[in-house]
Amino acid sequence: MSVSHPDQPVRHNPEVAHSIVAAGIRTNYHDVGSGDPVLLIHGSGPGVSAWANWRLVMPALSERARVIAPDMAGFGFSERPEGFAYGMDAWVRQAVGLLDALGIARADLVGNSFGGGLALALAIRHPERVRRLVLMGSVGVPFTLTEGLDAVWGYPPRSRTCARSWISSPGIAPW
C-alpha cells in the first residue's frame, strides 16, 4: 500500500507485505529468511497486526529460519469478509490454508496471547503440521477465576481517575 502526495515521495507501508488467499481469505503476510519455517501468530487488541507484533523479532529470526507472520482475519491488513464467522475454527482453517498455499508441510509455531490460543488449537487439531510449539502469554486454556484476579479485572475505575492516569504530560490537562 502506498500513499502519494504531490510534494512528497511515495511511501511504502511496512505492515503490508505479501498477499495470498488462505482458506478463502485474502491474507496479508510477511515472509522473510530461509530455512525451517516458523509461523508467528500475533495477539489481539486495537490496531494489532503481524508487523506491529513481530517487527522487532523477524530480522533476527530470519537469519536462521524462514519467518512467516500473517495478519489473521479481522486483524491488520487481511480481508474482513462481510458475514465472516470469526472464531477459532475459521482462524485454524486460515492458518492451515496459509501453510498449504505456501507449500509448507510442517512449521514451528510461535503464538502470542490470542495467537498462542490459535497455535495451540492448530497443534491439537493438526499435530502433523507442527514441528515445535512456543506459547507466549497464551489464552485458550480454561482456568479458575480466583478472588485476586476478580478483584483486578472487576475494578471499575472512575473516569476522572482514568483520564488523569492517561494524560500525564504537563500542560495537557488543568488538574
N, C-alpha and C positions, 0 to 999 in steps of 0.2 A: 504494500500500500504506500503510495507516495502522495505528498501534499505539495502542490505547486503554487507559488505566488509570483507575480510578475517581477518583483525586485529581489527574489531570493532563489537560491538553487533548489532543485528537487531534493527532498529529504526522504530517506527510507525509514520506515517504522521497524525497528528491530524485533518487535513482537510478532510480526508477520513474516513467516519463513516459507515453508513448502505447503502445498495443498494437495490432499488426496481424499478420495471417497472411501470411508471406512464404515462398513455395515450401513450403507445408505446415508451417512452423514459426511458432508464436506468438512474435512478436518484440517485445521492449521497445525503444523508440527515442525519441530526443529530436528535436524538430522545432521550431526557433526561427528567427525572422527571415524576411525575404523577399528576393527577387532570384534570381540564378542559384544553382542548388542545389550545395551542397558536401557530399559524403558523407565523414564522418570515420570511419575504421575503426580500432578500438582494438588495442592489443598484447595479449599473453597474459601469464599469470602468476597467482599466487594472488590471488583477490579482484578481478581486473580486471573492469571494466565500461566502457561508453562514458562514463558520468558520471565515474568515477574517472580516466579517461584524458584527457578533454576538457573538464571543467567550467570550467577557468580560461581556455580558449580560446574556448568557444562564445559568451559575451556579446559580445566584440569582433568576432568574425566575423559574428555575426548582425546587426550594424549595417549590413552591406552585402551580405549573402548569406542564402539560406535554408540553414540548417545542419541536417543530418540525421546523427545519431550513434546507430547501432543497437548493441545487445548481440548479438553473433553467437552462434549455437547453442553451448551449452556454457559460456557466459560470462554474468556479470551476472544479469539477471532475465528473459532469454529462456528459452523452453521447452527442456527437456532430455529429448527423447523417448526412451523405452526402446528399445534396439536401434538407435538412430540411428548411421549410419556417418559419424563425424566425419572430415573431410578436405577438401582444397581444393575438390574438385568440389562437395561439399554446401554449403560456405560461399559459393562463387561463385554457386550457384543461389539461395541465400538472399539475397545482396546484390542480384542482378538481380531476384529476386522482390519485394524491398522497393521498388526503383525502380519496377517495374511497378505494384505495389499503390498507390503514391503518385502514379502518373501522370507520372513523370519519365522523359523520353526520354534525356537526356544530363546528366551531372553532372561536376563537378570531384571528383576522388578524392584524399583525403589518408590515407595509411596509416602507422601507427606499428608498427615491429617486425613481429610476426605480421601485423598489418593492412597493412603495406607489401607483404608477400608476397601477401596476398589481393588488394590493389588492383592489383598487377602482373598477377596471374593474370586478374583481371576485364578489365583493359585489353587483354591479349593475346587473350583468348577473345571479347571483345565490344567491339572498338575503337569501334564506332559509338555506344556508351553513354558513352564517356569524352571529355570536353572537354579537361581538363588533369589531370595526374597528379603528385602530390608523394609521395615515399617518404622516410620518416624511420627511420634505423637498420633498414632493411628486411632481411627474410630472404627466401629463395626463389630466390636466385641461387647456383649452385654456386661453391665456392671451394676452394682448396687449403689443407689444414691445414698451416700452417708449424710449424717447430720451436718458435718462440716462442709461438704460440697453444696448441700441445700442452702446453708447459710450464705455461702459465697454467691451462688447462682441466683438465689432468691432475694438478694438485697436490692430493693427498689430505690436507687439514689434520687435525691431531689434534683430537679432540672437545673436550679441555680447552682447547686454544688457541682454538677457535671459541667456546666458551662465554665465555671471557674477553673476546673481542672483541665479542660480542653484548651482554654485560652490562657496561656501562661506568659505571653510576651508583654512587656510593659507598653502602655500606650494603646493597646487594642481594646481593652475594656476598662471602664472607670473604677471598678471596685478593686 
